[in-house]
Amino acid sequence: MQVPQWVKPAFWGVVVGALGMMIIGFSWWGWVLGSTAERMATERAGAAVTAVLVPICVERFMGQADAAVKLEEFQRSASWQQSQLIEKGGALLRLQTFHRWPRRQGRRQDLMG
């Protein structure tokens, strides 16, 4: 079987063109691998959840009877101790309980109604 002469240059043109498109796509056009896209999506989802839950946690923390004293204690504590203070205060535990409710249909109606 005879292969026409134009097939070899056409094949190499396709290969070089594909490599060039990949190089330009990943460097200039913002293409990413699936693992990178998944990591970025996880980071964005975590940031979105934090943005939604932080105001609720702050509201519950400030709603405590001795919120001013606990806030002063929170601000004086070291950064590595602050999560322990929040857990000890109970606002986080109540937030986790609130977060589990919508998974059950009966609780969802209580929450919304």
C-alpha positions in Angstrom: 0.0 0.0 0.0 1.3 3.3 -1.0 1.0 6.3 1.4 0.7 9.6 -0.3 3.6 12.0 0.2 1.5 14.7 2.0 0.6 12.3 4.9 4.0 12.5 6.7 4.2 16.3 6.8 0.5 16.5 7.8 1.0 14.0 10.6 4.0 15.9 12.0 2.0 19.2 11.6 -0.8 17.7 13.7 1.7 16.5 16.4 3.5 19.8 16.6 0.2 21.8 16.6 -1.2 19.6 19.4 1.9 20.1 21.5 1.9 23.8 20.8 -1.8 24.1 21.8 -1.1 22.2 25.0 1.9 24.5 25.9 -0.1 27.6 25.2 -3.2 26.3 26.9 -1.5 25.4 30.1 0.8 28.4 30.3 -1.4 31.3 29.0 -5.1 30.1 28.8 -5.3 28.8 32.3 -5.9 25.1 31.6 -5.3 22.9 34.7 -5.1 19.2 35.4 -8.1 17.5 37.1 -6.2 17.2 40.4 -5.5 20.9 40.4 -9.1 21.7 39.6 -10.3 19.5 42.4 -7.9 21.1 44.9 -9.1 24.5 43.9 -12.7 23.5 44.2 -12.1 22.1 47.7 -10.4 25.3 48.8 -13.3 27.4 47.4 -15.9 25.2 49.0 -14.1 25.4 52.4 -13.9 29.2 52.1 -17.6 29.4 51.2 -18.6 27.2 54.2 -16.4 29.3 56.5 -17.9 32.5 55.1 -21.4 31.2 55.9 -20.8 29.6 59.3 -18.5 32.3 60.9 -21.4 34.8 61.3 -23.5 32.1 62.9 -20.7 31.1 65.3 -20.0 34.7 66.2 -23.7 35.3 66.9 -23.9 32.3 69.1 -20.7 33.2 70.9 -21.9 36.8 71.5 -25.4 35.5 72.6 -24.0 33.9 75.7 -24.7 35.5 79.1 -21.1 36.4 79.8 -20.1 37.2 76.3 -18.1 40.3 77.1 -15.9 38.5 79.6 -15.4 35.6 77.2 -14.6 37.9 74.4 -12.0 39.7 76.5 -10.5 36.3 77.4 -10.6 35.3 73.8 -8.8 38.4 72.6 -6.1 38.0 75.4 -5.4 34.4 74.6 -2.8 33.2 72.1 -3.9 32.3 68.6 -3.3 28.6 69.2 -5.6 28.6 72.2 -8.5 30.4 70.6 -10.1 27.3 69.0 -10.0 25.6 72.4 -11.8 28.6 74.0 -14.5 28.5 71.4 -15.0 24.8 71.9 -15.1 25.2 75.6 -17.7 27.9 75.3 -20.1 25.6 73.5 -20.9 27.7 70.5 -19.1 25.3 68.2 -20.9 22.3 69.6 -24.3 23.9 69.1 -23.3 24.9 65.6 -22.4 21.3 64.7 -25.8 20.2 66.0 -27.5 22.9 63.9 -25.5 21.7 60.9 -26.7 18.1 61.2 -30.4 18.9 61.5 -31.2 19.5 57.8 -30.3 15.9 56.9 -33.4 14.6 58.6 -36.7 15.5 57.0 -38.6 16.0 60.3 -35.9 18.3 61.7 -35.8 20.3 58.5 -39.5 21.2 59.0 -38.8 22.2 62.6 -35.9 24.4 61.5 -37.8 26.2 58.8 -41.1 26.5 60.5 
